[in-house]
Amino acid sequence: MLHLPPQASAVISAEPGRFTVTARYARAAAPESLNDQTGLINQTLLMYCDRVSAQQVTVLPGFLRLAGHPLRWQLLSELAWSDRQVRELTALTGQPQNLVSYHLARLREGGLVSTRRSSADRRDVYYSADLVRCGRQLTAVGEALHPGLRLIPPPLGKPGASAQVLFLCTGNSARSQMAQAILEQMAGEAVTASSAGSNPKPVHPNAIAVLREHGIDISSRHPQHLSVFAGQRFSYVVTLCDRLRETCPDFAGPQETIHWSIPDPGAGGGTDAETYPAFRAVAADLRTRIGFLLARTGDTASPPPGSQEVG
């Protein structure tokens, strides 16, 4: 509670995130009242005399509170590039598992990180960074500090350099086919995209139908085995299947390996009509992830953090 002397009046103004209290003291009375009966200076009068303003400290934005911790920032940096399990993040950060798990929980509570059970081993959990939410909160941080710092994110899907990308999943029937087609649409000739599987199956009709909604026709495409690309060089090898990630072979030449833990939209059973929403969700997820991947292809000055191994 704020206490003012009888001679002072308060003016309170408020705006989002802060308030200002301005106390005005009558000049005529000030000389007689600046000292109390003990001869000590009355600090209240000094603080509020003649338009001196006191402002409450603005609450630190949530993103800064979460991401500002060194370990949490390192975890976000790793997850921004590839989905990871706790044991991988423990090895990459060199920190105890209980500490890594604690900070992952904080990031998850703040909505910056999400989790999904591995389809290869249900005991394992993959962590993913929500880059869209991170971007929105970073923009809000700049604007909160000063309107002139409003951040305008660069358009996604505009690669800065040519690249060769290989998408892999088990059947090459849905996820990897969709990823290849979406990347080709977003990047044009700047990026060469391919896809394959460890156990090829016919392209799923829902994958064809969903991509038609995006203006893409893959009805004439056929699945192929990943051995077709043995000895070829790629800038990025992206695994979309948890099972395949454990057995993904090495490809010739240097490449960045990335894992996106995306569930098989057709694995839950049901009719094509029943699983169609899952295919739509996968297409939306892939479009977002590919947009960030393409934004990274031209960023040669800052290589991705952590290990470059798959599995």
RODO-2510 file (C-alpha; in nm, 4 decimals, decimal comma):
residues 311
     n   res          X          Y          Z
     1     m     0,0000     0,0000     0,0000
     2     l     0,1248     0,3491    -0,0902
     3     h     0,1244     0,6143     0,1888
     4     l     0,1574     0,9833     0,1070
     5     p     0,1846     1,2753     0,3474
     6     p    -0,1174     1,5050     0,3903
     7     q     0,0374     1,7770     0,1763
     8     a     0,0809     1,5429    -0,1234
     9     s    -0,1690     1,4356    -0,3863
    10     a    -0,1297     1,1331    -0,6142
    11     v    -0,2004     1,0986    -0,9841
    12     i    -0,2136     0,7399    -1,1104
    13     s    -0,1956     0,6477    -1,4781
    14     a    -0,2074     0,2958    -1,6161
    15     e    -0,1207     0,1229    -1,9409
    16     p    -0,0737    -0,2479    -2,0284
    17     g     0,2033    -0,4031    -1,8216
    18     r     0,2867    -0,0986    -1,6068
    19     f     0,1440     0,1824    -1,3995
    20     t     0,2809     0,5204    -1,2945
    21     v     0,2221     0,6988    -0,9651
    22     t     0,3042     1,0689    -0,9609
    23     a     0,2825     1,2534    -0,6273
    24     r     0,2606     1,6318    -0,6231
    25     y     0,3682     1,8236    -0,3107
    26     a     0,2653     2,1791    -0,2441
    27     r     0,5780     2,3970    -0,2790
    28     a     0,4784     2,6383    -0,0023
    29     a     0,4696     2,3686     0,2634
    30     a     0,7770     2,1762     0,1535
    31     p     1,0509     2,3804     0,3307
    32     e     0,8814     2,3366     0,6706
    33     s     0,8157     1,9683     0,6338
    34     l     1,1290     1,8222     0,4762
    35     n     1,2645     1,7368     0,8226
    36     d     1,0675     1,5369     1,0758
    37     q     1,0760     1,5864     1,4509
    38     t     1,3939     1,3819     1,4905
    39     g     1,5755     1,5884     1,2320
    40     l     1,5822     1,3025     0,9791
    41     i     1,4865     1,3729     0,6211
    42     n     1,1373     1,2536     0,5403
    43     q     1,2096     1,0051     0,2586
    44     t     0,8475     0,9933     0,1491
    45     l     0,8475     1,3667     0,0778
    46     l     1,1766     1,3504    -0,1065
    47     m     1,0494     1,0662    -0,3216
    48     y     0,7242     1,2318    -0,4193
    49     c     0,8150     1,6008    -0,4065
    50     d     0,7406     1,8025    -0,7169
    51     r     0,6462     1,5568    -0,9912
    52     v     0,8975     1,2820    -0,9135
    53     s     0,7554     0,9612    -1,0665
    54     a     0,7968     0,6056    -0,9402
    55     q     0,7207     0,3223    -1,1831
    56     q     0,6623    -0,0420    -1,1048
    57     v     0,9087    -0,2706    -1,2822
    58     t     0,7434    -0,4263    -1,5874
    59     v     0,7000    -0,8033    -1,5593
    60     l     0,9602    -0,9861    -1,7669
    61     p     0,7993    -1,1390    -2,0805
    62     g     0,7293    -1,5092    -2,0466
    63     f     0,9527    -1,6056    -2,3367
    64     l     1,2537    -1,4391    -2,1775
    65     r     1,1850    -1,6049    -1,8436
    66     l     1,1724    -1,9439    -2,0111
    67     a     1,4317    -1,9226    -2,2862
    68     g     1,6709    -1,6932    -2,0988
    69     h     1,8102    -1,9794    -1,8917
    70     p     2,1336    -2,1057    -2,0593
    71     l     2,0375    -2,4732    -2,0505
    72     r     1,6835    -2,4105    -2,1698
    73     w     1,8196    -2,2000    -2,4555
    74     q     2,0557    -2,4839    -2,5495
    75     l     1,7683    -2,7323    -2,5427
    76     l     1,5548    -2,5076    -2,7619
    77     s     1,8448    -2,4660    -3,0048
    78     e     1,8814    -2,8419    -3,0392
    79     l     1,5080    -2,9010    -3,0777
    80     a     1,4742    -2,6205    -3,3309
    81     w     1,6799    -2,8329    -3,5676
    82     s     1,5640    -3,1881    -3,4960
    83     d     1,3237    -3,3775    -3,2723
    84     r     1,5160    -3,5446    -2,9892
    85     q     1,4781    -3,7901    -2,7029
    86     v     1,5828    -3,7044    -2,3480
    87     r     1,8884    -3,9306    -2,3593
    88     e     2,0087    -3,7543    -2,6754
    89     l     1,9632    -3,4118    -2,5196
    90     t     2,1467    -3,5307    -2,2092
    91     a     2,4422    -3,6376    -2,4228
    92     l     2,4375    -3,3201    -2,6328
    93     t     2,4259    -3,0840    -2,3346
    94     g     2,6495    -3,2857    -2,1027
    95     q     2,4006    -3,2341    -1,8200
    96     p     2,2374    -3,4913    -1,5862
    97     q     1,9136    -3,6421    -1,7115
    98     n     1,7094    -3,5217    -1,4154
    99     l     1,8206    -3,1623    -1,4807
   100     v     1,7479    -3,1886    -1,8533
   101     s     1,4053    -3,3391    -1,7812
   102     y     1,3242    -3,0595    -1,5363
   103     h     1,4027    -2,7838    -1,7851
   104     l     1,2212    -2,9677    -2,0657
   105     a     0,9163    -2,9780    -1,8407
   106     r     0,9399    -2,6008    -1,7889
   107     l     0,9596    -2,5433    -2,1655
   108     r     0,6668    -2,7750    -2,2185
   109     e     0,4577    -2,5954    -1,9559
   110     g     0,5334    -2,2699    -2,1361
   111     g     0,4134    -2,4112    -2,4675
   112     l     0,7512    -2,3814    -2,6402
   113     v     0,8063    -2,7574    -2,6572
   114     s     0,5723    -3,0506    -2,7233
   115     t     0,6105    -3,4272    -2,6862
   116     r     0,5033    -3,7384    -2,8728
   117     r     0,5408    -4,1077    -2,7955
   118     s     0,7752    -4,2882    -3,0314
   119     s     0,6030    -4,5224    -3,2760
   120     a     0,9126    -4,7461    -3,2617
   121     d     0,9221    -4,7852    -2,8827
   122     r     0,6322    -4,6531    -2,6788
   123     r     0,8621    -4,6111    -2,3801
   124     d     1,0498    -4,3371    -2,5641
   125     v     0,9315    -3,9786    -2,6045
   126     y     1,0337    -3,7300    -2,8714
   127     y     1,0517    -3,3595    -2,7894
   128     s     0,9836    -3,0971    -3,0563
   129     a     1,0178    -2,7196    -3,0511
   130     d     0,7111    -2,5190    -3,1517
   131     l     0,8954    -2,2733    -3,3746
   132     v     0,5803    -2,0903    -3,4779
   133     r     0,4949    -2,0146    -3,1143
   134     c     0,8573    -1,9204    -3,0432
   135     g     0,8504    -1,6780    -3,3335
   136     r     0,5297    -1,5145    -3,2149
   137     q     0,6605    -1,4728    -2,8623
   138     l     0,9922    -1,3308    -2,9838
   139     t     0,7986    -1,0772    -3,1887
   140     a     0,5952    -0,9844    -2,8816
   141     v     0,9134    -0,9389    -2,6768
   142     g     1,0510    -0,6831    -2,9218
   143     e     0,7256    -0,4919    -2,9341
   144     a     0,6966    -0,4934    -2,5545
   145     l     1,0358    -0,3255    -2,5237
   146     h     0,9642    -0,0591    -2,7838
   147     p     0,7133    -0,0240    -3,0703
   148     g     1,0047     0,0426    -3,3044
   149     l     1,1322    -0,3094    -3,2377
   150     r     0,8369    -0,4874    -3,3905
   151     l     0,9869    -0,7877    -3,5620
   152     i     0,8755    -0,8877    -3,9093
   153     p     0,9672    -1,2536    -3,9609
   154     p     1,1193    -1,3415    -4,2980
   155     p     0,8862    -1,5230    -4,5359
   156     l     0,9132    -1,8977    -4,4975
   157     g     0,9882    -2,1173    -4,7934
   158     k     1,2394    -1,8840    -4,9591
   159     p     1,5677    -2,0767    -4,9711
   160     g     1,8858    -1,8781    -4,9977
   161     a     2,0964    -2,1504    -5,1594
   162     s     2,0516    -2,4679    -5,3633
   163     a     2,0213    -2,7905    -5,1657
   164     q     1,9450    -3,1587    -5,2102
   165     v     1,6972    -3,3038    -4,9620
   166     l     1,6032    -3,6694    -4,9115
   167     f     1,2911    -3,7568    -4,7102
   168     l     1,2663    -4,1065    -4,5644
   169     c     0,9882    -4,3072    -4,3993
   170     t     0,9010    -4,6747    -4,3862
   171     g     0,6527    -4,7133    -4,6712
   172     n     0,7260    -4,4063    -4,8864
   173     s     0,3497    -4,4047    -4,9270
   174     a     0,2418    -4,0935    -4,7357
   175     r     0,4717    -3,8800    -4,5165
   176     s     0,7860    -3,8789    -4,7310
   177     q     0,5889    -3,8490    -5,0568
   178     m     0,3945    -3,5550    -4,9162
   179     a     0,7114    -3,3902    -4,7827
   180     q     0,8866    -3,4184    -5,1180
   181     a     0,5928    -3,2697    -5,3062
   182     i     0,5368    -2,9850    -5,0613
   183     l     0,9048    -2,8895    -5,0652
   184     e     0,9086    -2,8902    -5,4449
   185     q     0,6079    -2,6583    -5,4482
   186     m     0,7525    -2,4201    -5,1896
   187     a     1,1109    -2,4078    -5,3163
   188     g     1,0739    -2,4467    -5,6908
   189     e     1,3998    -2,5210    -5,8680
   190     a     1,6150    -2,3931    -5,5840
   191     v     1,5991    -2,7274    -5,4036
   192     t     1,6062    -3,0838    -5,5312
   193     a     1,3799    -3,3131    -5,3306
   194     s     1,3605    -3,6919    -5,3246
   195     s     1,1883    -3,9525    -5,1096
   196     a     1,2178    -4,3227    -5,0363
   197     g     1,1246    -4,5911    -4,7850
   198     s     1,2685    -4,9009    -4,6211
   199     n     0,9575    -5,1051    -4,7087
   200     p     0,7872    -4,9329    -5,0043
   201     k     0,4093    -4,9497    -5,0401
   202     p     0,1691    -4,7912    -5,2921
   203     v     0,1034    -4,4209    -5,2434
   204     h    -0,1940    -4,3807    -5,0099
   205     p    -0,5065    -4,2349    -5,1761
   206     n    -0,5504    -3,9914    -4,8881
   207     a    -0,2023    -3,8510    -4,9489
   208     i    -0,3002    -3,7883    -5,3097
   209     a    -0,6330    -3,6318    -5,2142
   210     v    -0,4939    -3,4048    -4,9418
   211     l    -0,2193    -3,2695    -5,1644
   212     r    -0,4773    -3,1878    -5,4310
   213     e    -0,6152    -2,9418    -5,1748
   214     h    -0,2709    -2,7764    -5,1836
   215     g    -0,2670    -2,7673    -5,5630
   216     i    -0,0248    -3,0611    -5,5934
   217     d    -0,0737    -3,3765    -5,8015
   218     i     0,1210    -3,6868    -5,6963
   219     s    -0,1170    -3,9424    -5,8479
   220     s     0,1459    -4,0627    -6,0947
   221     r     0,4257    -4,1089    -5,8400
   222     h     0,5524    -4,4454    -5,7269
   223     p     0,7282    -4,5515    -5,4050
   224     q     1,0926    -4,6521    -5,4153
   225     h     1,3398    -4,8240    -5,1854
   226     l     1,6035    -4,6124    -5,0124
   227     s     1,8743    -4,8312    -5,1702
   228     v     1,8055    -4,6427    -5,4946
   229     f     1,9927    -4,3466    -5,3473
   230     a     2,2917    -4,5399    -5,2142
   231     g     2,6107    -4,3503    -5,2936
   232     q     2,4311    -4,0253    -5,3729
   233     r     2,5073    -3,7034    -5,1865
   234     f     2,2459    -3,4946    -5,0087
   235     s     2,2566    -3,1673    -4,8196
   236     y     1,9883    -3,2885    -4,5786
   237     v     1,8525    -3,6327    -4,4946
   238     v     1,5215    -3,6045    -4,3089
   239     t     1,3681    -3,9083    -4,1393
   240     l     0,9949    -3,8860    -4,0737
   241     c     0,9475    -4,2287    -3,9166
   242     d     1,0695    -4,3258    -3,5681
   243     r     1,1284    -4,6862    -3,6731
   244     l     1,3321    -4,5961    -3,9787
   245     r     1,5399    -4,3530    -3,7789
   246     e     1,6829    -4,6418    -3,5781
   247     t     1,8004    -4,8203    -3,8938
   248     c     1,8700    -4,5338    -4,1346
   249     p     2,1823    -4,6059    -4,3402
   250     d     2,4622    -4,3598    -4,3975
   251     f     2,4704    -4,1739    -4,7253
   252     a     2,7774    -4,0618    -4,9131
   253     g     2,9341    -3,7272    -4,8416
   254     p     2,8645    -3,4739    -4,5692
   255     q     2,5003    -3,4043    -4,4911
   256     e     2,2882    -3,2782    -4,2065
   257     t     2,0609    -3,5415    -4,0593
   258     i     1,7267    -3,4328    -3,9159
   259     h     1,4448    -3,6248    -3,7531
   260     w     1,0825    -3,5150    -3,7562
   261     s     0,8760    -3,7456    -3,5357
   262     i     0,5533    -3,7458    -3,7368
   263     p     0,3020    -4,0269    -3,6831
   264     d     0,1901    -4,2365    -3,9789
   265     p    -0,1547    -4,0932    -4,0606
   266     g    -0,2757    -4,4267    -4,1921
   267     a    -0,1516    -4,6434    -3,9066
   268     g    -0,4509    -4,5933    -3,6768
   269     g    -0,6849    -4,8045    -3,8856
   270     g    -1,0256    -4,6999    -4,0056
   271     t    -1,1585    -4,6078    -4,3457
   272     d    -1,0008    -4,3508    -4,5743
   273     a    -1,2716    -4,1062    -4,4695
   274     e    -1,1959    -4,1642    -4,1022
   275     t    -0,8188    -4,1150    -4,1405
   276     y    -0,8447    -3,8189    -4,3780
   277     p    -0,8162    -3,5558    -4,0997
   278     a    -0,4891    -3,7176    -3,9873
   279     f    -0,3477    -3,6796    -4,3385
   280     r    -0,4539    -3,3163    -4,3405
   281     a    -0,2767    -3,2600    -4,0087
   282     v     0,0422    -3,4206    -4,1409
   283     a     0,0359    -3,1988    -4,4507
   284     a    -0,0008    -2,8867    -4,2346
   285     d     0,2812    -2,9986    -4,0047
   286     l     0,5090    -3,0728    -4,2990
   287     r     0,4414    -2,7353    -4,4604
   288     t     0,5415    -2,5563    -4,1410
   289     r     0,8538    -2,7660    -4,0831
   290     i     0,9635    -2,7422    -4,4457
   291     g     0,9210    -2,3661    -4,4370
   292     f     1,1680    -2,3441    -4,1490
   293     l     1,4019    -2,5907    -4,3222
   294     l     1,4095    -2,3776    -4,6352
   295     a     1,4776    -2,0668    -4,4295
   296     r     1,7787    -2,2506    -4,2880
   297     t     1,9248    -2,3684    -4,6198
   298     g     2,0728    -2,0249    -4,6910
   299     d     2,2037    -1,9764    -4,3366
   300     t     2,5546    -2,1104    -4,3946
   301     a     2,7065    -1,8884    -4,1254
   302     s     2,5481    -2,0796    -3,8389
   303     p     2,5463    -2,4602    -3,8699
   304     p     2,2914    -2,6593    -3,6724
   305     p     2,3808    -2,7393    -3,3126
   306     g     2,4696    -3,0736    -3,1662
   307     s     2,5320    -3,4083    -3,3238
   308     q     2,4760    -3,4778    -3,6904
   309     e     2,4089    -3,8482    -3,6502
   310     v     2,0764    -4,0162    -3,7128
   311     g     1,9756    -4,2520    -3,4343
***
